[in-house]
Amino acid sequence: MADVNDPTFAPAADIAAPPGSARPMGVEAIRAALRTMPLSPGVYRMLDDKGEVLYVGKASSLRKRVTSYTHVARLPERLRRMVSRTAAMEIVTTHTEAEALLLEANYIKRMRPYYNILLRDDKSYPWVMITDGHAYPQIAKHRGKPVKGASYWGPFASAWSVNQTLNLMQRLFLLRSCSDTVFASRTRPCLLFQIKRCSAPCVDRISRDDYAHLIEQAKAFLSGKTTTIHAQLAQDMEAAAEALEFERAAAIRDRLRAFAGLQDSSVINPASIGDADVIAIWQIGGHSCLQVFFIRGGRNNGNRAFFPTHAADESASDVLAAFLAQFYDDKPPPPRVLLNCDLPETALFEEALSLKRGKRVEVQVPQRGERRAVMDHAATNAREALERRLAESEGQARLLEGVADLFGLETPPRRIEVYDNSHIMGAHAYGVMIVGGPEGFVKRAYRKYAIRGVLTPGDDFAMMREVMERRFGRALRARAEAGATGSGDDNAATPDGEDWPDIVLIDGGAGQYSAVRGILDDLGVTDVTLVAIAKGPDRDAGREWFHMADRPPFQLPPRDPVLYYLQRLRDEAHRFAITTHRAGRSKTLVMSELDDIPGIGAARKRALLNHFGSARGVRQAGLNDLEAVSGISRETARSIYGHFHPDWAASVAET
């Protein structure tokens, strides 16, 4: 299979134009590429004259598939425009079409071509983790790549979903959730034992064999064997009562009560489905919503809505096919995927997903029974989510039209940048930028700027100058470089992907406005509308003053929707600045004196803290104690001991 992480490209056409002739474009460029195009399966990329990827596609036969682009009259208008912009093509061959499908999805997510259907899914999903390498395994939430020495169940749609499951697991099986370090340092049970959420293995309130039995039950439960576990607990309770062990019987009774929350509707927790992803698509007015329900062990692990970017004329089956390939690019598929409409190539998708999972995966469109009821439920959720999103988009468009009228713009702004600072007497100073637009808050465009210059406490102007110089200075340099090569446009997006703002909004009054206006003028930024929003008397919301060029300060009516929108932008920037400042300050506070010892990196620091419990424990440890720590050599132990005992180090150096 082709290496999707570091592929070796096989250029089908890297055309060098003869002297004095123009580089072939459009159909001519594609025909030139076809001269060396193989008939094997693979992935092709269409590039424009700047080398940017226009489209990524897969084919069972590259030459036959690419040849279809030369028949322009048969193509829809969108693909005609794509062909006209094509200057070159690159290909990667694969052994099978299923491998090509997986590679295509990887490229689309990584390169984000303009003419492909794009899924925005940059979050990682939480899992339930049970560690394996401990006498008393821990149950916890896990995100990111799996680590060795643990078993995983999931994924879950959100942190809320996995937290609910963890709470249920603690009530049912009394498993510990504390870290190994906390577990090793306990001398008495914690609060979780008192509220019957843990069996307190840290202080030997349960035997190792009994705890191992709880772990087996928990794994069986997560695998969907709920009925078996319930029957076994009921039998154990009756046996304890007959043996007059009433306290043990009462404890088992409490665990049985935790099962009451599982007796939900079969539509919510469909026991007959087992492990599956239920994916329903709904389309309205050229927009699509895909609702995904994660069903594991007959339980609903939550759901999430996706709104892929695509052309208005894309069919539901084509959007669904593109979504599936990209959605499972970075996560293992379950044994069954249930859909509400047929795919163009169901067998191919089954083969590709089976290849991804390492086991057989079925792709089905249920027609009746419980599976159909669950699918209808997912489709209803997709329709309602799409209707809400369209309603919000229409409201957002009206707000942006109001902003354009208020600030004298010819068209509604596509990008509004809001800036704010946060620090404590000049310490842990950060500047931030948040971005708003037609899609609401564009969180992937948020930026943090750790202030590098030396500040006088309270000098917000100096902070703002550094932020503006770093944000716009870099963009202007990139724009100048693009202009020097003839590929740039002063009003276009900068080559590094940062769009040029229509409005820059800052929190402050006339002084802040004048200072920032001077900074932007010095940088040569004159095509951006600058607005300062100052809090009203007594900092009352609704009485803000707005400052702009060539206009006296003005206010809006207290209940004006545009005012509420601008307040939300300012408050979001303030929230982001505060959280960024707090995170930076907390990172500094958790630094320990171990960081000052030469040769002590993250791994050794972790080993020392796990062994001694704190930096104070390390400082008070003897030389032999330090040498006993795993990963700490004799030389390193002497270095650590000498750091905390300079007199000893000096005497050793003299001898």
C-alpha positions as CSV (number, residue, x, y, z in Angstrom):
1,M,0.0,0.0,0.0
2,A,1.2,3.5,-0.7
3,D,2.6,5.4,2.3
4,V,0.0,8.0,3.0
5,N,2.2,9.9,5.4
6,D,5.3,10.3,3.3
7,P,4.3,9.4,-0.3
8,T,6.7,9.4,-3.2
9,F,5.0,11.3,-5.9
10,A,5.2,10.2,-9.5
11,P,4.8,13.3,-11.7
12,A,2.8,12.5,-14.8
13,A,3.6,15.9,-16.3
14,D,6.1,18.4,-15.1
15,I,6.0,20.4,-18.2
16,A,8.9,22.7,-19.1
17,A,7.7,25.2,-21.7
18,P,10.0,25.7,-24.7
19,P,11.8,29.0,-24.8
20,G,9.5,31.7,-26.0
21,S,6.3,29.7,-25.5
22,A,3.7,29.8,-22.8
23,R,3.1,26.9,-20.5
24,P,0.2,24.7,-21.6
25,M,-3.0,25.2,-19.6
26,G,-6.4,23.5,-19.3
27,V,-7.1,20.6,-21.6
28,E,-3.7,20.9,-23.3
29,A,-1.9,20.4,-19.9
30,I,-4.1,17.4,-19.2
31,R,-3.4,15.9,-22.6
32,A,0.3,16.4,-22.0
33,A,0.0,14.6,-18.7
34,L,-1.9,11.7,-20.3
35,R,1.2,10.8,-22.5
36,T,2.8,9.2,-19.5
37,M,-0.3,8.4,-17.4
38,P,-0.5,4.6,-16.5
39,L,-3.6,2.5,-16.5
40,S,-3.0,1.3,-12.9
41,P,-5.1,2.5,-9.8
42,G,-4.0,5.6,-8.0
43,V,-4.5,9.2,-7.0
44,Y,-4.2,12.2,-9.2
45,R,-3.7,15.9,-8.3
46,M,-4.6,18.8,-10.5
47,L,-2.3,21.9,-10.0
48,D,-2.7,25.5,-11.1
49,D,0.1,27.7,-12.5
50,K,1.3,28.5,-9.0
51,G,1.6,24.9,-7.9
52,E,-1.5,25.1,-5.7
53,V,-3.7,21.9,-5.6
54,L,-7.0,22.4,-7.3
55,Y,-8.4,18.9,-6.9
56,V,-7.5,15.4,-5.7
57,G,-9.2,12.4,-7.1
58,K,-8.8,8.6,-7.2
59,A,-9.3,6.1,-10.0
60,S,-9.2,2.4,-10.7
61,S,-7.5,3.4,-14.0
62,L,-5.7,6.7,-13.9
63,R,-5.5,7.2,-17.6
64,K,-9.2,6.4,-18.3
65,R,-10.4,8.6,-15.4
66,V,-8.2,11.6,-16.3
67,T,-9.1,11.3,-20.0
68,S,-12.7,12.2,-19.1
69,Y,-11.6,15.8,-18.2
70,T,-10.6,16.4,-21.8
71,H,-14.2,16.2,-22.9
72,V,-15.1,19.6,-21.6
73,A,-18.5,19.8,-23.1
74,R,-19.7,16.9,-20.9
75,L,-18.5,18.5,-17.7
76,P,-20.5,20.6,-15.4
77,E,-19.6,24.3,-15.2
78,R,-17.7,24.0,-11.9
79,L,-15.4,21.3,-13.4
80,R,-14.9,23.3,-16.6
81,R,-13.5,26.2,-14.5
82,M,-11.2,23.7,-12.7
83,V,-9.9,22.3,-16.0
84,S,-9.3,25.8,-17.3
85,R,-7.1,26.5,-14.3
86,T,-5.1,23.3,-14.5
87,A,-1.4,23.7,-15.5
88,A,0.1,20.4,-14.4
89,M,-0.8,17.0,-12.8
90,E,0.8,14.7,-10.3
91,I,0.0,11.1,-9.6
92,V,0.7,8.4,-7.0
93,T,0.0,4.8,-8.1
94,T,-1.4,2.2,-5.7
95,H,-1.9,-1.5,-5.8
96,T,-5.7,-1.4,-5.5
97,E,-8.5,1.1,-5.9
98,A,-9.3,0.7,-2.1
99,E,-5.8,1.9,-1.3
100,A,-6.3,4.8,-3.7
101,L,-9.5,5.8,-1.8
102,L,-7.7,5.9,1.5
103,L,-4.8,7.9,0.1
104,E,-7.2,10.3,-1.6
105,A,-8.9,11.0,1.7
106,N,-5.6,11.6,3.4
107,Y,-4.5,14.1,0.7
108,I,-7.8,16.0,0.7
109,K,-7.7,16.5,4.5
110,R,-4.1,17.6,4.4
111,M,-4.1,19.8,1.2
112,R,-7.7,21.1,1.3
113,P,-8.2,21.5,-2.5
114,Y,-10.6,24.2,-3.6
115,Y,-12.8,21.9,-5.8
116,N,-13.1,18.9,-3.5
117,I,-15.8,18.3,-0.9
118,L,-14.1,19.2,2.4
119,L,-14.8,18.0,5.9
120,R,-13.8,20.2,8.7
121,D,-13.0,17.8,11.5
122,D,-9.9,18.9,13.4
123,K,-10.8,17.6,16.9
124,S,-9.7,14.4,18.5
125,Y,-12.3,12.1,20.1
126,P,-12.2,10.9,23.7
127,W,-12.0,7.2,24.6
128,V,-12.5,5.2,27.8
129,M,-9.1,3.7,28.8
130,I,-8.3,0.9,31.3
131,T,-4.6,0.5,32.0
132,D,-3.2,-3.0,31.9
133,G,0.3,-2.7,33.4
134,H,-0.8,-2.3,37.1
135,A,-1.9,-4.6,39.8
136,Y,-5.0,-2.4,40.3
137,P,-5.8,-1.0,36.8
138,Q,-7.1,2.6,36.4
139,I,-10.1,3.7,34.4
140,A,-9.8,7.2,32.8
141,K,-10.6,9.4,29.8
142,H,-8.0,9.4,27.0
143,R,-7.5,11.7,23.9
144,G,-4.9,11.4,21.2
145,K,-2.8,8.5,20.1
146,P,-3.2,5.2,22.0
147,V,-0.4,4.3,24.3
148,K,0.9,0.8,24.9
149,G,-0.2,-1.0,28.1
150,A,-3.9,0.0,27.9
151,S,-7.2,-1.1,26.5
152,Y,-9.6,1.4,24.8
153,W,-13.3,1.7,24.1
154,G,-15.0,4.3,22.0
155,P,-14.8,6.8,20.4
156,F,-17.2,9.1,22.2
157,A,-18.8,12.2,20.5
158,S,-17.8,14.6,23.3
159,A,-16.1,14.9,26.7
160,W,-19.6,15.1,28.2
161,S,-20.5,11.6,26.7
162,V,-17.3,10.0,28.0
163,N,-17.7,11.6,31.4
164,Q,-21.2,10.2,31.7
165,T,-19.9,6.7,30.9
166,L,-17.0,7.1,33.4
167,N,-19.5,8.1,36.2
168,L,-21.6,5.1,35.4
169,M,-18.6,2.8,35.4
170,Q,-17.5,4.0,38.8
171,R,-20.9,3.4,40.3
172,L,-21.2,0.0,38.7
173,F,-17.7,-1.4,39.2
174,L,-16.0,0.8,41.8
175,L,-12.8,1.2,39.8
176,R,-10.1,3.7,40.7
177,S,-9.7,6.8,38.6
178,C,-6.7,8.3,40.3
179,S,-3.2,8.4,38.7
180,D,-0.5,5.9,39.7
181,T,1.3,8.7,41.6
182,V,-1.7,9.5,43.8
183,F,-2.5,5.9,44.2
184,A,1.0,5.1,45.6
185,S,0.9,8.0,48.0
186,R,-2.5,7.4,49.6
187,T,-2.7,6.4,53.3
188,R,-6.5,6.5,53.7
189,P,-9.5,6.2,51.4
190,C,-10.5,9.4,49.4
191,L,-14.0,10.8,49.1
192,L,-14.8,8.6,46.1
193,F,-14.7,5.6,48.5
194,Q,-17.1,7.4,50.9
195,I,-19.7,8.1,48.2
196,K,-19.4,4.5,46.8
197,R,-17.6,5.4,43.6
198,C,-14.3,3.5,44.3
199,S,-13.4,0.2,46.1
200,A,-10.2,1.9,47.6
201,P,-7.6,-0.6,46.4
202,C,-5.0,2.0,47.4
203,V,-5.4,1.1,51.1
204,D,-6.2,-2.6,50.6
205,R,-10.0,-2.3,51.1
206,I,-10.4,-4.9,48.3
207,S,-8.2,-7.9,47.4
208,R,-6.3,-8.1,44.2
209,D,-8.4,-11.0,42.9
210,D,-11.7,-9.3,43.7
211,Y,-10.5,-6.1,41.9
212,A,-9.4,-8.2,38.9
213,H,-12.9,-9.6,38.9
214,L,-14.4,-6.1,38.8
215,I,-12.0,-5.3,35.9
216,E,-13.3,-8.3,33.9
217,Q,-16.9,-7.3,34.5
218,A,-16.1,-3.7,33.4
219,K,-14.5,-4.9,30.2
220,A,-17.4,-7.2,29.5
221,F,-19.9,-4.3,30.1
222,L,-18.0,-2.0,27.7
223,S,-18.1,-4.8,25.1
224,G,-21.9,-4.9,25.3
225,K,-22.5,-7.8,27.6
226,T,-24.9,-5.8,29.8
227,T,-27.5,-8.5,30.3
228,T,-24.9,-11.1,31.5
229,I,-23.4,-8.7,34.0
230,H,-26.8,-7.7,35.3
231,A,-27.8,-11.4,35.8
232,Q,-24.5,-12.2,37.5
233,L,-24.9,-9.3,40.0
234,A,-28.4,-10.3,40.8
235,Q,-27.3,-13.9,41.5
236,D,-24.4,-12.6,43.7
237,M,-26.8,-10.4,45.7
238,E,-29.1,-13.3,46.3
239,A,-26.2,-15.6,47.4
240,A,-24.9,-12.9,49.8
241,A,-28.4,-12.5,51.3
242,E,-28.8,-16.2,51.8
243,A,-25.4,-16.4,53.5
244,L,-26.5,-13.5,55.8
245,E,-23.8,-11.2,54.4
246,F,-26.3,-8.3,54.3
247,E,-23.7,-5.6,54.0
248,R,-22.2,-7.2,50.9
249,A,-25.7,-7.8,49.5
250,A,-26.5,-4.1,50.1
251,A,-23.4,-3.0,48.2
252,I,-24.3,-5.2,45.2
253,R,-27.9,-3.9,45.4
254,D,-26.5,-0.3,45.0
255,R,-24.5,-1.4,41.9
256,L,-27.6,-3.0,40.4
257,R,-29.5,0.3,40.9
258,A,-26.9,2.0,38.6
259,F,-28.2,-0.2,35.8
260,A,-31.5,1.7,36.0
261,G,-30.1,4.4,33.8
262,L,-29.5,1.9,31.0
263,Q,-33.2,1.0,30.5
264,D,-33.7,3.7,27.9
265,S,-35.5,3.6,24.6
266,S,-34.1,1.2,22.0
267,V,-33.8,4.2,19.6
268,I,-31.4,5.9,22.1
269,N,-29.5,2.8,23.2
270,P,-30.1,0.2,20.4
271,A,-29.0,-3.1,22.0
272,S,-29.4,-5.1,18.8
273,I,-26.9,-3.0,16.8
274,G,-23.8,-3.7,18.9
275,D,-20.9,-1.7,17.5
276,A,-21.7,0.7,14.6
277,D,-21.6,4.2,13.4
278,V,-25.0,5.6,12.3
279,I,-24.5,8.3,9.7
280,A,-27.4,10.3,8.2
281,I,-27.2,13.1,5.6
282,W,-29.8,15.8,5.0
283,Q,-29.7,18.5,2.3
284,I,-31.5,21.8,2.1
285,G,-30.8,24.5,-0.6
286,G,-27.4,23.2,-1.6
287,H,-26.2,22.8,2.0
288,S,-25.6,19.4,3.8
289,C,-25.5,18.2,7.4
290,L,-24.3,14.8,8.4
291,Q,-25.3,13.5,11.8
292,V,-23.0,10.8,13.2
293,F,-24.2,8.6,16.2
294,F,-21.5,6.4,17.8
295,I,-23.1,3.2,19.0
296,R,-20.7,0.9,21.0
297,G,-21.8,-2.2,22.9
298,G,-25.5,-1.3,22.2
299,R,-25.1,2.1,23.9
300,N,-25.2,5.6,22.4
301,N,-21.8,7.2,22.9
302,G,-23.1,10.5,21.7
303,N,-23.6,12.2,18.4
304,R,-22.1,15.1,16.4
305,A,-23.2,17.2,13.4
306,F,-20.9,17.9,10.5
307,F,-21.3,20.6,7.8
308,P,-18.9,19.8,4.9
309,T,-18.0,22.4,2.3
310,H,-19.1,21.6,-1.2
311,A,-20.7,22.9,-4.4
312,A,-24.5,23.5,-4.3
313,D,-25.2,20.9,-7.0
314,E,-23.4,18.0,-5.2
315,S,-25.7,15.0,-4.6
316,A,-26.3,13.5,-1.2
317,S,-24.6,10.3,-2.2
318,D,-21.5,12.0,-3.5
319,V,-21.2,14.2,-0.3
320,L,-21.7,11.1,1.9
321,A,-19.0,9.2,0.0
322,A,-16.5,12.0,0.4
323,F,-17.4,12.4,4.0
324,L,-16.9,8.7,4.8
325,A,-13.5,8.6,3.3
326,Q,-12.2,11.7,5.1
327,F,-14.0,10.9,8.4
328,Y,-12.3,7.5,8.8
329,D,-8.9,8.8,7.7
330,D,-7.6,9.2,11.2
331,K,-9.8,6.9,13.2
332,P,-10.6,3.1,13.1
333,P,-14.1,2.3,11.6
334,P,-16.4,0.0,13.6
335,P,-17.6,-3.4,12.2
336,R,-20.7,-1.8,10.8
337,V,-21.6,1.6,9.2
338,L,-25.3,2.4,8.8
339,L,-26.3,5.0,6.2
340,N,-29.5,6.6,5.1
341,C,-28.7,6.6,1.4
342,D,-26.8,4.4,-1.0
343,L,-23.2,5.1,-1.9
344,P,-22.0,5.2,-5.5
345,E,-19.5,2.4,-4.8
346,T,-20.6,0.5,-1.7
347,A,-18.3,-2.5,-2.3
348,L,-15.3,-0.3,-2.7
349,F,-16.0,1.5,0.5
350,E,-16.4,-1.8,2.4
351,E,-13.1,-2.9,1.0
352,A,-11.3,0.3,1.9
353,L,-12.8,0.5,5.4
354,S,-12.0,-3.2,6.0
355,L,-8.4,-2.5,4.9
356,K,-8.3,0.5,7.4
357,R,-9.7,-1.6,10.3
358,G,-7.9,-4.9,9.6
359,K,-11.2,-6.7,9.8
360,R,-14.4,-6.8,7.8
361,V,-16.6,-3.7,7.8
362,E,-20.2,-3.8,6.5
363,V,-21.8,-0.7,4.9
364,Q,-25.6,-0.9,5.0
365,V,-28.7,1.1,4.4
366,P,-31.3,-0.3,6.9
367,Q,-34.8,-0.8,5.6
368,R,-36.8,-1.9,8.6
369,G,-36.7,-2.8,12.3
370,E,-34.7,-1.2,15.1
371,R,-31.8,-0.2,12.8
372,R,-34.2,1.8,10.5
373,A,-35.7,3.5,13.6
374,V,-32.3,4.6,14.8
375,M,-31.4,5.8,11.2
376,D,-34.7,7.8,11.1
377,H,-33.8,9.3,14.4
378,A,-30.3,10.3,13.1
379,A,-31.9,11.8,9.9
380,T,-34.3,13.9,12.0
381,N,-31.4,15.2,14.0
382,A,-29.5,16.1,10.8
383,R,-32.5,18.0,9.4
384,E,-33.0,20.0,12.6
385,A,-29.3,20.8,12.9
386,L,-29.2,22.0,9.3
387,E,-32.3,24.1,9.8
388,R,-30.8,25.8,12.9
389,R,-27.5,26.5,11.1
390,L,-29.3,28.0,8.1
391,A,-31.4,30.2,10.4
392,E,-28.3,31.3,12.2
393,S,-26.5,32.0,8.9
394,E,-29.3,34.3,7.8
395,G,-29.2,36.1,11.1
396,Q,-25.5,36.5,10.9
397,A,-25.7,37.9,7.3
398,R,-28.2,40.5,8.5
399,L,-25.9,41.5,11.4
400,L,-22.9,41.9,9.0
401,E,-25.0,44.0,6.7
402,G,-25.8,46.2,9.7
403,V,-22.1,46.4,10.6
404,A,-21.3,47.5,7.0
405,D,-23.9,50.3,7.2
406,L,-22.7,51.4,10.6
407,F,-19.0,51.7,9.6
408,G,-19.5,52.8,6.0
409,L,-18.3,49.6,4.2
410,E,-19.5,49.0,0.7
411,T,-20.1,45.3,1.3
412,P,-20.6,43.2,4.4
413,P,-17.3,42.3,6.0
414,R,-15.9,38.9,5.4
415,R,-13.4,39.1,8.3
416,I,-13.4,41.1,11.5
417,E,-10.3,40.9,13.7
418,V,-10.6,41.9,17.3
419,Y,-7.5,42.5,19.5
420,D,-7.1,42.5,23.3
421,N,-4.3,42.3,25.9
422,S,-3.9,40.7,29.3
423,H,-1.2,40.9,31.9
424,I,-0.6,41.5,35.6
425,M,1.6,44.6,36.1
426,G,3.5,43.7,32.9
427,A,4.1,40.0,33.9
428,H,2.9,37.1,31.7
429,A,1.8,39.5,29.0
430,Y,-0.2,38.2,26.1
431,G,-1.9,39.8,23.1
432,V,-4.6,38.0,21.3
433,M,-6.6,38.2,18.0
434,I,-10.0,36.6,17.5
435,V,-11.8,36.5,14.1
436,G,-15.5,36.8,13.3
437,G,-17.2,36.5,9.9
438,P,-20.2,35.0,8.1
439,E,-19.7,31.6,9.7
440,G,-19.5,33.1,13.2
441,F,-16.3,32.9,15.3
442,V,-13.5,31.4,13.2
443,K,-11.6,29.8,16.0
444,R,-9.0,28.2,13.7
445,A,-7.9,31.7,12.9
446,Y,-7.4,32.8,16.5
447,R,-3.8,33.9,17.4
448,K,-1.9,34.3,20.6
449,Y,1.1,36.6,20.9
450,A,3.4,36.2,23.9
451,I,4.8,39.7,24.4
452,R,8.6,39.5,24.0
453,G,9.6,43.2,24.6
454,V,10.4,44.6,28.0
455,L,7.3,46.4,29.3
456,T,6.6,49.1,31.7
457,P,3.8,48.0,33.9
458,G,0.5,49.1,32.4
459,D,2.0,50.1,29.0
460,D,-0.8,48.6,26.9
461,F,0.2,50.8,23.9
462,A,3.6,49.0,23.7
463,M,1.9,45.7,23.8
464,M,-0.5,46.6,21.1
465,R,2.4,47.9,18.9
466,E,4.2,44.6,19.2
467,V,1.1,42.6,18.3
468,M,0.2,44.8,15.3
469,E,3.8,44.7,14.0
470,R,4.0,41.0,14.3
471,R,0.5,40.4,12.8
472,F,0.6,42.9,9.9
473,G,4.4,43.1,9.4
474,R,4.6,39.4,8.5
475,A,1.6,39.6,6.2
476,L,3.0,42.7,4.5
477,R,6.4,41.0,3.9
478,A,4.6,38.0,2.4
479,R,2.5,40.3,0.2
480,A,5.6,42.2,-1.0
481,E,7.4,38.9,-1.8
482,A,4.3,37.7,-3.8
483,G,4.2,41.0,-5.6
484,A,7.8,40.8,-6.5
485,T,7.2,37.5,-8.3
486,G,4.1,38.8,-10.0
487,S,1.8,36.3,-8.2
488,G,0.4,38.6,-5.5
489,D,-2.5,41.1,-5.3
490,D,-2.5,43.9,-2.8
491,N,-6.1,43.2,-2.0
492,A,-5.9,39.4,-1.9
493,A,-5.3,37.0,0.9
494,T,-1.6,36.8,1.9
495,P,0.3,33.8,0.6
496,D,0.7,32.3,4.1
497,G,-3.1,31.7,4.4
498,E,-3.9,34.7,6.6
499,D,-6.8,36.7,5.1
500,W,-6.7,40.4,5.1
501,P,-9.3,41.9,7.5
502,D,-12.0,44.2,6.5
503,I,-12.4,45.6,10.1
504,V,-9.9,45.8,13.0
505,L,-11.8,46.3,16.3
506,I,-9.9,47.2,19.5
507,D,-11.1,47.7,23.0
508,G,-10.4,51.2,24.1
509,G,-11.2,54.9,23.6
510,A,-9.8,57.8,21.7
511,G,-6.2,57.3,23.1
512,Q,-6.1,53.6,22.0
513,Y,-7.6,54.5,18.6
514,S,-4.9,57.1,17.9
515,A,-2.1,54.9,19.0
516,V,-3.2,51.9,16.9
517,R,-4.0,54.2,14.0
518,G,-0.4,55.5,14.2
519,I,1.0,52.0,14.3
520,L,-0.9,50.9,11.2
521,D,0.1,54.1,9.4
522,D,3.7,53.4,10.2
523,L,3.3,49.9,8.8
524,G,1.6,51.2,5.7
525,V,-1.7,49.5,6.5
526,T,-4.3,51.9,5.1
527,D,-6.9,49.7,3.5
528,V,-8.4,48.4,6.9
529,T,-11.3,50.1,8.8
530,L,-10.1,50.7,12.3
531,V,-12.8,51.0,15.1
532,A,-12.3,51.4,18.9
533,I,-15.1,50.4,21.2
534,A,-14.9,52.1,24.6
535,K,-16.9,51.0,27.6
536,G,-19.6,53.5,28.8
537,P,-19.9,55.2,32.1
538,D,-19.4,52.8,35.0
539,R,-18.5,50.2,32.4
540,D,-22.2,49.7,31.6
541,A,-22.9,47.4,28.7
542,G,-25.1,49.1,26.1
543,R,-23.6,52.5,26.5
544,E,-20.4,52.0,24.6
545,W,-18.8,54.7,22.5
546,F,-17.3,54.0,19.1
547,H,-14.3,55.9,17.7
548,M,-13.5,56.0,14.0
549,A,-11.6,58.2,11.5
550,D,-13.3,61.4,10.3
551,R,-16.3,60.9,12.6
552,P,-17.1,62.1,16.1
553,P,-17.6,59.4,18.8
554,F,-21.0,57.9,18.6
555,Q,-23.3,55.5,20.4
556,L,-25.9,53.0,19.3
557,P,-29.4,52.4,20.8
558,P,-29.1,50.1,23.9
559,R,-31.1,47.3,22.3
560,D,-29.6,47.5,18.8
561,P,-28.8,44.0,17.5
562,V,-25.6,45.3,15.8
563,L,-24.5,46.6,19.2
564,Y,-25.1,43.2,20.8
565,Y,-23.0,41.6,18.0
566,L,-20.1,44.0,18.5
567,Q,-20.2,43.4,22.3
568,R,-20.0,39.7,21.7
569,L,-16.9,40.1,19.5
570,R,-15.3,42.3,22.2
571,D,-16.2,39.9,25.0
572,E,-14.9,36.9,23.1
573,A,-11.6,38.7,22.6
574,H,-11.5,39.5,26.3
575,R,-12.3,35.9,27.2
576,F,-9.6,34.6,24.9
577,A,-7.0,37.0,26.3
578,I,-7.8,36.1,29.9
579,T,-7.7,32.4,29.4
580,T,-4.4,32.7,27.4
581,H,-2.9,34.8,30.2
582,R,-4.0,32.3,32.9
583,A,-2.7,29.4,30.9
584,G,0.7,31.1,30.5
585,R,0.9,32.1,34.1
586,S,-0.1,28.5,35.3
587,K,2.6,27.1,33.1
588,T,5.2,29.3,34.8
589,L,3.8,28.4,38.3
590,V,4.2,24.7,37.7
591,M,7.9,25.0,36.8
592,S,9.9,23.5,39.6
593,E,13.5,24.0,40.9
594,L,14.4,20.8,39.1
595,D,14.2,22.7,35.8
596,D,17.4,24.6,36.8
597,I,19.5,21.4,37.2
598,P,21.7,20.7,34.1
599,G,20.9,17.4,32.4
600,I,17.4,17.1,33.9
601,G,14.9,16.9,31.1
602,A,11.2,16.1,31.1
603,A,11.6,12.3,31.4
604,R,14.1,12.5,34.3
605,K,12.0,15.2,36.0
606,R,8.9,13.0,35.8
607,A,10.8,10.0,37.2
608,L,12.1,12.0,40.2
609,L,8.7,13.5,41.0
610,N,7.0,10.1,40.7
611,H,9.6,8.6,43.0
612,F,9.8,11.3,45.7
613,G,6.3,13.0,45.3
614,S,7.6,16.6,45.1
615,A,10.6,18.8,44.3
616,R,11.0,19.2,48.1
617,G,11.4,15.4,48.4
618,V,14.1,15.4,45.7
619,R,15.9,18.3,47.5
620,Q,15.8,16.4,50.8
621,A,16.9,13.0,49.3
622,G,20.2,11.4,50.0
623,L,22.7,10.5,47.3
624,N,21.9,6.8,47.6
625,D,18.2,7.5,47.3
626,L,18.7,9.5,44.1
627,E,20.8,6.7,42.6
628,A,17.9,4.3,43.3
629,V,15.5,6.2,41.0
630,S,14.8,4.4,37.7
631,G,16.6,6.3,34.8
632,I,18.9,8.2,37.1
633,S,22.6,7.2,36.7
634,R,25.2,7.7,39.4
635,E,26.7,10.7,37.6
636,T,23.2,12.3,37.3
637,A,22.4,11.6,40.9
638,R,25.7,13.3,42.0
639,S,24.8,16.3,39.8
640,I,21.3,16.6,41.4
641,Y,22.7,16.2,44.9
642,G,25.4,18.7,44.2
643,H,22.9,21.2,43.0
644,F,21.1,21.2,46.3
645,H,24.2,20.9,48.4
646,P,26.8,23.3,46.9
647,D,29.2,22.9,49.8
648,W,29.4,19.1,49.2
649,A,29.9,19.7,45.5
650,A,32.7,22.2,46.2
651,S,34.5,19.7,48.5
652,V,34.2,17.0,45.9
653,A,35.6,19.3,43.2
654,E,38.6,20.2,45.4
655,T,39.5,16.5,46.0
